[in-house]
Amino acid sequence: MPPGNSIKHMYSVRVALALCLLAGYVLSSCSDSPTSTGTEDNALEYVTPESVGYSSEALEEVEEAAEASGYAAMMALYDGKVFFSWGDVSRNFQCHSIRKPFLCALYGMHVEEGHIDLDDTLGDLQIDDIPPSLTTAEKGARVRDLLKSRSGVYHEAAAEAQIMIDTRPERGSHAPGTFFYYNNWDFNALGAIFEQETGTAIFEEFKRRIADPIGMEDFSVDSCYYQFEPEKSMYPAYHFRMSARDMARFGALYQKGGMWKDREIVPAGWIAESTTKYSVYDEPSGIGYGYMWYVFPAGSAMADMVGAPGFYHTGVGIHAMIVVPGLKLVLVQRYDTDGEWEDPGDIGMQIGFMIINSRIEE
């Protein structure tokens, strides 16, 4: 990864700008898209841009720009129907921090089923870490504090970007629940807590409870992995790999309030709770953080720019999954970050504005 790319992950205002550009992607399409993918019951349906108010002719230049962008795949869905599908949408790419919403969804299921209590503390759950071990005060953090990235535990963690290390508060500087810091220790510990309390493994449970029921075509437990850094922490990061079309399905599941066909997969109440803004991330845009999701609530500058409130997550500031329920929109952007890669710069922003301006006047 080139120097500095990690900074774009969650700490740069470019994340907010990326949301704007991705709002544009939702408007584009491929003229030669298949009519469906997946099993008959879970097939993705494809529609034309005209059916959602955009001009195919005007979007020809958008496709040319996408070809030159450096991105690997893009998809956009309206009410679960694909009206833009470009690139290698079936290839599993590293998800980076988009792993967090996937675990959040599993938490919602098991909280509702009574397997996890959000008010249990780290002490209640006998969660500690390698020396310097957690203090008594740190062990007072609740599960819900970790979901909000407000645990107050500033222990080293696996899979930390350099900017996380550089900006990590001093141990004991903030009490649990009082301060937001985008904290991989919280997210990794949540993985361990989940497996401890449910008796399941994250990737296998995701496949059984989410991937299979919504018809993911490319997801494989074998392609997912844990990143152990035992010199830093006993808790590994849990890395998902997923294709654009499978990620789009997951986004559509959230856009539809947790329903897939006529079956509730993720509790609607959990989706509402987890996509509520509990912390401020970027004051000018109004973007905040919920439970393992970034949120742009109603009345925020970002919601005004997009046209409705919503929520999203990114991976290294390049991969993105955005859900705008009020507009019935799901946006997915994938980039090949498996090996050496170059920062695509602002080409995505430029494409987004091209698409925004492609609206058919009524």
Contacts in CASP RR format, 6 or more apart in sequence:
PFRMAT RR
TARGET T0000
AUTHOR 0000-0000-0000
METHOD contacts of the structure
MODEL  1
MPPGNSIKHMYSVRVALALCLLAGYVLSSCSDSPTSTGTEDNALEYVTPE
SVGYSSEALEEVEEAAEASGYAAMMALYDGKVFFSWGDVSRNFQCHSIRK
PFLCALYGMHVEEGHIDLDDTLGDLQIDDIPPSLTTAEKGARVRDLLKSR
SGVYHEAAAEAQIMIDTRPERGSHAPGTFFYYNNWDFNALGAIFEQETGT
AIFEEFKRRIADPIGMEDFSVDSCYYQFEPEKSMYPAYHFRMSARDMARF
GALYQKGGMWKDREIVPAGWIAESTTKYSVYDEPSGIGYGYMWYVFPAGS
AMADMVGAPGFYHTGVGIHAMIVVPGLKLVLVQRYDTDGEWEDPGDIGMQ
IGFMIINSRIEE
1 316 0 8 1.000
1 337 0 8 1.000
1 340 0 8 1.000
1 341 0 8 1.000
2 341 0 8 1.000
2 342 0 8 1.000
2 343 0 8 1.000
4 162 0 8 1.000
5 316 0 8 1.000
5 317 0 8 1.000
5 318 0 8 1.000
5 343 0 8 1.000
6 161 0 8 1.000
6 162 0 8 1.000
6 163 0 8 1.000
6 316 0 8 1.000
7 161 0 8 1.000
7 162 0 8 1.000
7 163 0 8 1.000
8 14 0 8 1.000
8 15 0 8 1.000
8 316 0 8 1.000
8 317 0 8 1.000
8 318 0 8 1.000
8 343 0 8 1.000
9 15 0 8 1.000
9 96 0 8 1.000
9 97 0 8 1.000
9 161 0 8 1.000
9 163 0 8 1.000
9 314 0 8 1.000
9 315 0 8 1.000
9 316 0 8 1.000
9 317 0 8 1.000
10 97 0 8 1.000
10 182 0 8 1.000
10 281 0 8 1.000
10 294 0 8 1.000
10 314 0 8 1.000
10 317 0 8 1.000
11 163 0 8 1.000
11 167 0 8 1.000
11 182 0 8 1.000
12 317 0 8 1.000
13 282 0 8 1.000
13 284 0 8 1.000
13 285 0 8 1.000
14 317 0 8 1.000
15 282 0 8 1.000
15 287 0 8 1.000
15 294 0 8 1.000
15 314 0 8 1.000
15 317 0 8 1.000
16 282 0 8 1.000
16 284 0 8 1.000
16 285 0 8 1.000
16 287 0 8 1.000
16 302 0 8 1.000
17 349 0 8 1.000
18 314 0 8 1.000
18 317 0 8 1.000
18 320 0 8 1.000
18 348 0 8 1.000
18 349 0 8 1.000
19 287 0 8 1.000
19 296 0 8 1.000
19 302 0 8 1.000
19 306 0 8 1.000
19 312 0 8 1.000
19 320 0 8 1.000
19 322 0 8 1.000
20 302 0 8 1.000
20 305 0 8 1.000
20 306 0 8 1.000
20 349 0 8 1.000
20 352 0 8 1.000
21 348 0 8 1.000
21 349 0 8 1.000
21 350 0 8 1.000
21 351 0 8 1.000
21 352 0 8 1.000
21 353 0 8 1.000
22 312 0 8 1.000
22 320 0 8 1.000
22 322 0 8 1.000
22 331 0 8 1.000
22 333 0 8 1.000
22 352 0 8 1.000
23 305 0 8 1.000
23 306 0 8 1.000
23 307 0 8 1.000
23 322 0 8 1.000
23 324 0 8 1.000
23 329 0 8 1.000
23 331 0 8 1.000
23 352 0 8 1.000
23 356 0 8 1.000
24 331 0 8 1.000
24 351 0 8 1.000
24 352 0 8 1.000
24 353 0 8 1.000
24 355 0 8 1.000
24 356 0 8 1.000
25 74 0 8 1.000
25 76 0 8 1.000
25 84 0 8 1.000
25 331 0 8 1.000
25 333 0 8 1.000
25 351 0 8 1.000
25 352 0 8 1.000
25 355 0 8 1.000
26 76 0 8 1.000
26 77 0 8 1.000
26 78 0 8 1.000
26 83 0 8 1.000
26 84 0 8 1.000
26 324 0 8 1.000
26 327 0 8 1.000
26 329 0 8 1.000
26 330 0 8 1.000
26 331 0 8 1.000
26 355 0 8 1.000
27 49 0 8 1.000
27 52 0 8 1.000
27 54 0 8 1.000
27 59 0 8 1.000
27 76 0 8 1.000
27 83 0 8 1.000
27 84 0 8 1.000
27 355 0 8 1.000
27 356 0 8 1.000
27 358 0 8 1.000
27 359 0 8 1.000
28 49 0 8 1.000
28 54 0 8 1.000
28 59 0 8 1.000
28 62 0 8 1.000
28 63 0 8 1.000
28 66 0 8 1.000
28 74 0 8 1.000
28 76 0 8 1.000
28 83 0 8 1.000
28 84 0 8 1.000
28 86 0 8 1.000
28 355 0 8 1.000
28 358 0 8 1.000
29 47 0 8 1.000
29 48 0 8 1.000
29 49 0 8 1.000
29 54 0 8 1.000
29 56 0 8 1.000
29 59 0 8 1.000
29 76 0 8 1.000
29 83 0 8 1.000
29 84 0 8 1.000
29 85 0 8 1.000
30 63 0 8 1.000
30 84 0 8 1.000
30 85 0 8 1.000
30 86 0 8 1.000
31 56 0 8 1.000
33 46 0 8 1.000
33 82 0 8 1.000
33 85 0 8 1.000
34 46 0 8 1.000
35 45 0 8 1.000
35 46 0 8 1.000
36 43 0 8 1.000
36 44 0 8 1.000
36 45 0 8 1.000
36 46 0 8 1.000
37 43 0 8 1.000
37 44 0 8 1.000
37 217 0 8 1.000
37 245 0 8 1.000
38 44 0 8 1.000
38 215 0 8 1.000
38 217 0 8 1.000
39 215 0 8 1.000
41 261 0 8 1.000
42 214 0 8 1.000
42 215 0 8 1.000
42 249 0 8 1.000
42 260 0 8 1.000
42 261 0 8 1.000
44 77 0 8 1.000
44 80 0 8 1.000
44 81 0 8 1.000
44 82 0 8 1.000
44 245 0 8 1.000
44 248 0 8 1.000
44 249 0 8 1.000
45 80 0 8 1.000
45 81 0 8 1.000
45 82 0 8 1.000
46 81 0 8 1.000
46 82 0 8 1.000
46 83 0 8 1.000
46 85 0 8 1.000
47 78 0 8 1.000
47 81 0 8 1.000
47 82 0 8 1.000
47 83 0 8 1.000
48 56 0 8 1.000
48 83 0 8 1.000
49 55 0 8 1.000
49 56 0 8 1.000
49 59 0 8 1.000
49 83 0 8 1.000
49 84 0 8 1.000
49 358 0 8 1.000
50 56 0 8 1.000
50 360 0 8 1.000
51 83 0 8 1.000
52 78 0 8 1.000
52 83 0 8 1.000
53 359 0 8 1.000
53 360 0 8 1.000
54 83 0 8 1.000
54 355 0 8 1.000
54 358 0 8 1.000
54 359 0 8 1.000
54 360 0 8 1.000
55 358 0 8 1.000
55 359 0 8 1.000
55 360 0 8 1.000
58 357 0 8 1.000
58 358 0 8 1.000
59 355 0 8 1.000
59 358 0 8 1.000
61 354 0 8 1.000
62 351 0 8 1.000
62 352 0 8 1.000
62 354 0 8 1.000
62 355 0 8 1.000
62 358 0 8 1.000
63 86 0 8 1.000
65 347 0 8 1.000
65 348 0 8 1.000
65 350 0 8 1.000
65 351 0 8 1.000
65 354 0 8 1.000
66 74 0 8 1.000
66 86 0 8 1.000
66 87 0 8 1.000
66 351 0 8 1.000
68 347 0 8 1.000
69 344 0 8 1.000
69 347 0 8 1.000
69 348 0 8 1.000
69 351 0 8 1.000
70 335 0 8 1.000
70 344 0 8 1.000
70 347 0 8 1.000
71 87 0 8 1.000
71 333 0 8 1.000
71 334 0 8 1.000
71 335 0 8 1.000
71 344 0 8 1.000
71 348 0 8 1.000
72 87 0 8 1.000
72 88 0 8 1.000
72 91 0 8 1.000
72 93 0 8 1.000
72 334 0 8 1.000
72 335 0 8 1.000
72 336 0 8 1.000
73 86 0 8 1.000
73 87 0 8 1.000
73 88 0 8 1.000
73 89 0 8 1.000
73 91 0 8 1.000
73 93 0 8 1.000
73 243 0 8 1.000
73 244 0 8 1.000
73 332 0 8 1.000
73 333 0 8 1.000
73 334 0 8 1.000
74 84 0 8 1.000
74 85 0 8 1.000
74 86 0 8 1.000
74 87 0 8 1.000
74 244 0 8 1.000
74 332 0 8 1.000
74 333 0 8 1.000
74 334 0 8 1.000
75 82 0 8 1.000
75 84 0 8 1.000
75 85 0 8 1.000
75 86 0 8 1.000
75 89 0 8 1.000
75 244 0 8 1.000
75 245 0 8 1.000
75 247 0 8 1.000
75 248 0 8 1.000
75 330 0 8 1.000
75 331 0 8 1.000
75 332 0 8 1.000
76 82 0 8 1.000
76 83 0 8 1.000
76 84 0 8 1.000
76 329 0 8 1.000
76 330 0 8 1.000
76 331 0 8 1.000
76 332 0 8 1.000
77 83 0 8 1.000
77 248 0 8 1.000
77 251 0 8 1.000
77 252 0 8 1.000
77 255 0 8 1.000
77 329 0 8 1.000
77 330 0 8 1.000
78 328 0 8 1.000
78 329 0 8 1.000
79 255 0 8 1.000
79 256 0 8 1.000
79 328 0 8 1.000
80 252 0 8 1.000
80 255 0 8 1.000
80 256 0 8 1.000
80 328 0 8 1.000
80 330 0 8 1.000
82 248 0 8 1.000
85 245 0 8 1.000
87 244 0 8 1.000
88 244 0 8 1.000
89 243 0 8 1.000
89 244 0 8 1.000
89 245 0 8 1.000
89 248 0 8 1.000
90 217 0 8 1.000
90 218 0 8 1.000
90 243 0 8 1.000
90 244 0 8 1.000
90 245 0 8 1.000
91 218 0 8 1.000
91 243 0 8 1.000
91 244 0 8 1.000
91 334 0 8 1.000
92 218 0 8 1.000
92 219 0 8 1.000
92 220 0 8 1.000
92 223 0 8 1.000
92 241 0 8 1.000
92 242 0 8 1.000
92 243 0 8 1.000
92 246 0 8 1.000
93 241 0 8 1.000
93 242 0 8 1.000
93 243 0 8 1.000
93 244 0 8 1.000
93 319 0 8 1.000
93 334 0 8 1.000
93 335 0 8 1.000
93 336 0 8 1.000
93 337 0 8 1.000
93 338 0 8 1.000
94 239 0 8 1.000
94 241 0 8 1.000
94 319 0 8 1.000
94 337 0 8 1.000
94 338 0 8 1.000
95 102 0 8 1.000
95 239 0 8 1.000
95 240 0 8 1.000
95 241 0 8 1.000
95 242 0 8 1.000
95 247 0 8 1.000
95 315 0 8 1.000
95 319 0 8 1.000
96 239 0 8 1.000
96 314 0 8 1.000
96 315 0 8 1.000
96 316 0 8 1.000
96 319 0 8 1.000
96 337 0 8 1.000
97 313 0 8 1.000
97 314 0 8 1.000
97 315 0 8 1.000
97 316 0 8 1.000
98 240 0 8 1.000
98 242 0 8 1.000
98 247 0 8 1.000
98 313 0 8 1.000
98 314 0 8 1.000
98 315 0 8 1.000
98 319 0 8 1.000
98 320 0 8 1.000
98 321 0 8 1.000
99 237 0 8 1.000
99 238 0 8 1.000
99 239 0 8 1.000
99 240 0 8 1.000
100 187 0 8 1.000
100 292 0 8 1.000
100 293 0 8 1.000
100 313 0 8 1.000
101 250 0 8 1.000
101 254 0 8 1.000
101 292 0 8 1.000
101 293 0 8 1.000
101 313 0 8 1.000
101 321 0 8 1.000
102 206 0 8 1.000
102 210 0 8 1.000
102 240 0 8 1.000
102 250 0 8 1.000
103 187 0 8 1.000
103 190 0 8 1.000
103 191 0 8 1.000
103 194 0 8 1.000
103 202 0 8 1.000
103 238 0 8 1.000
103 292 0 8 1.000
104 147 0 8 1.000
104 274 0 8 1.000
104 291 0 8 1.000
104 292 0 8 1.000
104 293 0 8 1.000
105 210 0 8 1.000
105 250 0 8 1.000
105 253 0 8 1.000
105 254 0 8 1.000
105 265 0 8 1.000
105 266 0 8 1.000
105 270 0 8 1.000
106 194 0 8 1.000
106 202 0 8 1.000
106 205 0 8 1.000
106 206 0 8 1.000
106 209 0 8 1.000
106 210 0 8 1.000
107 116 0 8 1.000
107 147 0 8 1.000
107 190 0 8 1.000
107 194 0 8 1.000
107 270 0 8 1.000
107 274 0 8 1.000
107 291 0 8 1.000
108 266 0 8 1.000
108 267 0 8 1.000
108 270 0 8 1.000
108 274 0 8 1.000
109 209 0 8 1.000
109 265 0 8 1.000
109 266 0 8 1.000
109 267 0 8 1.000
109 270 0 8 1.000
110 116 0 8 1.000
110 194 0 8 1.000
110 197 0 8 1.000
110 198 0 8 1.000
111 117 0 8 1.000
111 118 0 8 1.000
111 270 0 8 1.000
112 267 0 8 1.000
112 270 0 8 1.000
115 197 0 8 1.000
115 198 0 8 1.000
116 143 0 8 1.000
116 193 0 8 1.000
116 194 0 8 1.000
116 197 0 8 1.000
116 198 0 8 1.000
117 143 0 8 1.000
118 142 0 8 1.000
118 143 0 8 1.000
118 144 0 8 1.000
118 147 0 8 1.000
119 142 0 8 1.000
119 143 0 8 1.000
119 144 0 8 1.000
120 142 0 8 1.000
120 143 0 8 1.000
121 139 0 8 1.000
121 140 0 8 1.000
121 141 0 8 1.000
121 142 0 8 1.000
121 143 0 8 1.000
122 128 0 8 1.000
122 134 0 8 1.000
122 138 0 8 1.000
122 139 0 8 1.000
122 140 0 8 1.000
122 141 0 8 1.000
122 151 0 8 1.000
122 153 0 8 1.000
122 189 0 8 1.000
123 139 0 8 1.000
123 140 0 8 1.000
125 143 0 8 1.000
125 193 0 8 1.000
125 196 0 8 1.000
125 197 0 8 1.000
127 134 0 8 1.000
127 139 0 8 1.000
127 189 0 8 1.000
127 192 0 8 1.000
127 193 0 8 1.000
128 134 0 8 1.000
128 139 0 8 1.000
129 155 0 8 1.000
129 185 0 8 1.000
129 189 0 8 1.000
129 233 0 8 1.000
129 234 0 8 1.000
129 235 0 8 1.000
130 230 0 8 1.000
130 232 0 8 1.000
130 233 0 8 1.000
130 234 0 8 1.000
132 155 0 8 1.000
132 171 0 8 1.000
134 153 0 8 1.000
134 155 0 8 1.000
135 171 0 8 1.000
135 172 0 8 1.000
137 172 0 8 1.000
137 175 0 8 1.000
137 176 0 8 1.000
138 151 0 8 1.000
138 152 0 8 1.000
138 153 0 8 1.000
138 155 0 8 1.000
138 171 0 8 1.000
138 172 0 8 1.000
138 176 0 8 1.000
140 176 0 8 1.000
141 151 0 8 1.000
141 152 0 8 1.000
141 153 0 8 1.000
141 176 0 8 1.000
141 177 0 8 1.000
142 176 0 8 1.000
142 177 0 8 1.000
143 190 0 8 1.000
143 193 0 8 1.000
144 291 0 8 1.000
145 151 0 8 1.000
145 152 0 8 1.000
145 176 0 8 1.000
145 177 0 8 1.000
145 186 0 8 1.000
146 186 0 8 1.000
146 187 0 8 1.000
146 189 0 8 1.000
146 190 0 8 1.000
146 193 0 8 1.000
147 186 0 8 1.000
147 190 0 8 1.000
147 274 0 8 1.000
147 290 0 8 1.000
147 291 0 8 1.000
147 292 0 8 1.000
148 177 0 8 1.000
148 180 0 8 1.000
148 278 0 8 1.000
148 279 0 8 1.000
148 289 0 8 1.000
148 290 0 8 1.000
148 291 0 8 1.000
149 180 0 8 1.000
149 181 0 8 1.000
149 182 0 8 1.000
149 183 0 8 1.000
149 186 0 8 1.000
149 187 0 8 1.000
149 279 0 8 1.000
149 289 0 8 1.000
149 292 0 8 1.000
150 176 0 8 1.000
150 177 0 8 1.000
150 178 0 8 1.000
150 179 0 8 1.000
150 180 0 8 1.000
150 181 0 8 1.000
150 186 0 8 1.000
150 278 0 8 1.000
150 279 0 8 1.000
151 176 0 8 1.000
151 177 0 8 1.000
151 183 0 8 1.000
151 185 0 8 1.000
151 186 0 8 1.000
151 189 0 8 1.000
152 169 0 8 1.000
152 172 0 8 1.000
152 174 0 8 1.000
152 175 0 8 1.000
152 176 0 8 1.000
152 177 0 8 1.000
152 178 0 8 1.000
152 179 0 8 1.000
152 181 0 8 1.000
152 183 0 8 1.000
153 176 0 8 1.000
153 183 0 8 1.000
153 185 0 8 1.000
153 186 0 8 1.000
153 189 0 8 1.000
154 168 0 8 1.000
154 169 0 8 1.000
154 170 0 8 1.000
154 171 0 8 1.000
154 172 0 8 1.000
154 173 0 8 1.000
154 181 0 8 1.000
154 183 0 8 1.000
154 185 0 8 1.000
155 171 0 8 1.000
155 185 0 8 1.000
155 233 0 8 1.000
156 165 0 8 1.000
156 185 0 8 1.000
156 232 0 8 1.000
156 233 0 8 1.000
157 164 0 8 1.000
157 183 0 8 1.000
157 184 0 8 1.000
157 185 0 8 1.000
157 188 0 8 1.000
157 229 0 8 1.000
157 232 0 8 1.000
157 233 0 8 1.000
157 235 0 8 1.000
157 237 0 8 1.000
158 184 0 8 1.000
158 188 0 8 1.000
158 227 0 8 1.000
158 228 0 8 1.000
158 229 0 8 1.000
158 232 0 8 1.000
158 233 0 8 1.000
158 235 0 8 1.000
158 236 0 8 1.000
158 237 0 8 1.000
159 184 0 8 1.000
159 188 0 8 1.000
159 227 0 8 1.000
159 229 0 8 1.000
159 237 0 8 1.000
159 239 0 8 1.000
160 184 0 8 1.000
160 232 0 8 1.000
164 182 0 8 1.000
164 183 0 8 1.000
164 184 0 8 1.000
167 181 0 8 1.000
168 181 0 8 1.000
168 183 0 8 1.000
169 179 0 8 1.000
169 181 0 8 1.000
173 179 0 8 1.000
174 181 0 8 1.000
180 278 0 8 1.000
180 279 0 8 1.000
180 280 0 8 1.000
180 281 0 8 1.000
180 289 0 8 1.000
182 289 0 8 1.000
184 237 0 8 1.000
185 233 0 8 1.000
185 235 0 8 1.000
187 237 0 8 1.000
187 292 0 8 1.000
188 233 0 8 1.000
188 235 0 8 1.000
188 236 0 8 1.000
188 237 0 8 1.000
188 238 0 8 1.000
189 235 0 8 1.000
190 292 0 8 1.000
191 202 0 8 1.000
191 235 0 8 1.000
191 238 0 8 1.000
192 234 0 8 1.000
192 235 0 8 1.000
194 200 0 8 1.000
194 202 0 8 1.000
195 201 0 8 1.000
195 202 0 8 1.000
198 205 0 8 1.000
202 238 0 8 1.000
203 221 0 8 1.000
203 224 0 8 1.000
203 238 0 8 1.000
203 240 0 8 1.000
204 221 0 8 1.000
206 219 0 8 1.000
206 240 0 8 1.000
207 219 0 8 1.000
207 221 0 8 1.000
209 265 0 8 1.000
210 216 0 8 1.000
210 250 0 8 1.000
210 253 0 8 1.000
210 265 0 8 1.000
210 266 0 8 1.000
211 219 0 8 1.000
211 246 0 8 1.000
213 260 0 8 1.000
213 263 0 8 1.000
213 265 0 8 1.000
214 249 0 8 1.000
214 250 0 8 1.000
214 252 0 8 1.000
214 253 0 8 1.000
214 260 0 8 1.000
214 265 0 8 1.000
215 249 0 8 1.000
216 242 0 8 1.000
216 246 0 8 1.000
216 249 0 8 1.000
216 250 0 8 1.000
217 243 0 8 1.000
217 245 0 8 1.000
217 246 0 8 1.000
218 242 0 8 1.000
218 243 0 8 1.000
218 245 0 8 1.000
218 246 0 8 1.000
219 242 0 8 1.000
219 243 0 8 1.000
219 246 0 8 1.000
220 241 0 8 1.000
223 241 0 8 1.000
224 238 0 8 1.000
224 239 0 8 1.000
224 240 0 8 1.000
224 241 0 8 1.000
225 239 0 8 1.000
226 236 0 8 1.000
226 237 0 8 1.000
226 238 0 8 1.000
226 239 0 8 1.000
227 236 0 8 1.000
227 237 0 8 1.000
227 238 0 8 1.000
227 239 0 8 1.000
228 236 0 8 1.000
229 236 0 8 1.000
242 250 0 8 1.000
243 334 0 8 1.000
244 332 0 8 1.000
244 334 0 8 1.000
247 321 0 8 1.000
247 332 0 8 1.000
247 334 0 8 1.000
248 330 0 8 1.000
248 332 0 8 1.000
250 321 0 8 1.000
251 321 0 8 1.000
251 323 0 8 1.000
251 330 0 8 1.000
251 332 0 8 1.000
252 330 0 8 1.000
253 259 0 8 1.000
253 260 0 8 1.000
253 265 0 8 1.000
253 266 0 8 1.000
254 266 0 8 1.000
254 271 0 8 1.000
254 275 0 8 1.000
254 311 0 8 1.000
254 323 0 8 1.000
254 325 0 8 1.000
254 330 0 8 1.000
255 323 0 8 1.000
255 324 0 8 1.000
255 325 0 8 1.000
255 328 0 8 1.000
255 329 0 8 1.000
255 330 0 8 1.000
257 266 0 8 1.000
257 268 0 8 1.000
257 271 0 8 1.000
257 325 0 8 1.000
258 264 0 8 1.000
258 265 0 8 1.000
258 266 0 8 1.000
258 267 0 8 1.000
258 268 0 8 1.000
258 271 0 8 1.000
259 265 0 8 1.000
259 268 0 8 1.000
273 291 0 8 1.000
274 290 0 8 1.000
274 291 0 8 1.000
274 292 0 8 1.000
274 293 0 8 1.000
275 290 0 8 1.000
275 291 0 8 1.000
275 293 0 8 1.000
275 295 0 8 1.000
275 310 0 8 1.000
275 311 0 8 1.000
276 290 0 8 1.000
276 295 0 8 1.000
276 297 0 8 1.000
277 288 0 8 1.000
277 289 0 8 1.000
277 290 0 8 1.000
277 295 0 8 1.000
277 297 0 8 1.000
278 288 0 8 1.000
278 289 0 8 1.000
278 290 0 8 1.000
278 291 0 8 1.000
279 288 0 8 1.000
279 289 0 8 1.000
279 290 0 8 1.000
280 286 0 8 1.000
280 288 0 8 1.000
281 287 0 8 1.000
281 288 0 8 1.000
281 289 0 8 1.000
281 294 0 8 1.000
282 288 0 8 1.000
284 301 0 8 1.000
285 296 0 8 1.000
285 300 0 8 1.000
285 301 0 8 1.000
285 302 0 8 1.000
286 296 0 8 1.000
286 297 0 8 1.000
286 300 0 8 1.000
286 301 0 8 1.000
286 302 0 8 1.000
287 294 0 8 1.000
287 295 0 8 1.000
287 296 0 8 1.000
287 300 0 8 1.000
287 302 0 8 1.000
288 294 0 8 1.000
288 295 0 8 1.000
288 296 0 8 1.000
288 297 0 8 1.000
289 295 0 8 1.000
290 311 0 8 1.000
292 313 0 8 1.000
293 311 0 8 1.000
293 312 0 8 1.000
293 313 0 8 1.000
294 311 0 8 1.000
294 312 0 8 1.000
294 313 0 8 1.000
294 314 0 8 1.000
295 309 0 8 1.000
295 310 0 8 1.000
295 311 0 8 1.000
296 302 0 8 1.000
296 303 0 8 1.000
296 306 0 8 1.000
296 309 0 8 1.000
296 310 0 8 1.000
296 311 0 8 1.000
296 312 0 8 1.000
297 303 0 8 1.000
297 309 0 8 1.000
297 310 0 8 1.000
298 308 0 8 1.000
298 309 0 8 1.000
299 309 0 8 1.000
300 309 0 8 1.000
303 309 0 8 1.000
303 310 0 8 1.000
306 324 0 8 1.000
306 327 0 8 1.000
307 324 0 8 1.000
307 327 0 8 1.000
308 324 0 8 1.000
308 325 0 8 1.000
308 326 0 8 1.000
308 327 0 8 1.000
309 324 0 8 1.000
309 325 0 8 1.000
309 326 0 8 1.000
310 322 0 8 1.000
310 323 0 8 1.000
310 324 0 8 1.000
310 325 0 8 1.000
310 326 0 8 1.000
311 322 0 8 1.000
311 323 0 8 1.000
312 320 0 8 1.000
312 321 0 8 1.000
312 322 0 8 1.000
312 323 0 8 1.000
312 331 0 8 1.000
313 320 0 8 1.000
313 321 0 8 1.000
314 320 0 8 1.000
314 321 0 8 1.000
316 337 0 8 1.000
318 333 0 8 1.000
318 335 0 8 1.000
318 337 0 8 1.000
318 343 0 8 1.000
318 344 0 8 1.000
319 333 0 8 1.000
319 334 0 8 1.000
319 335 0 8 1.000
319 337 0 8 1.000
320 331 0 8 1.000
320 332 0 8 1.000
320 333 0 8 1.000
321 330 0 8 1.000
321 331 0 8 1.000
321 332 0 8 1.000
322 329 0 8 1.000
322 330 0 8 1.000
322 331 0 8 1.000
322 332 0 8 1.000
323 329 0 8 1.000
323 330 0 8 1.000
323 331 0 8 1.000
324 330 0 8 1.000
324 331 0 8 1.000
335 341 0 8 1.000
335 344 0 8 1.000
END
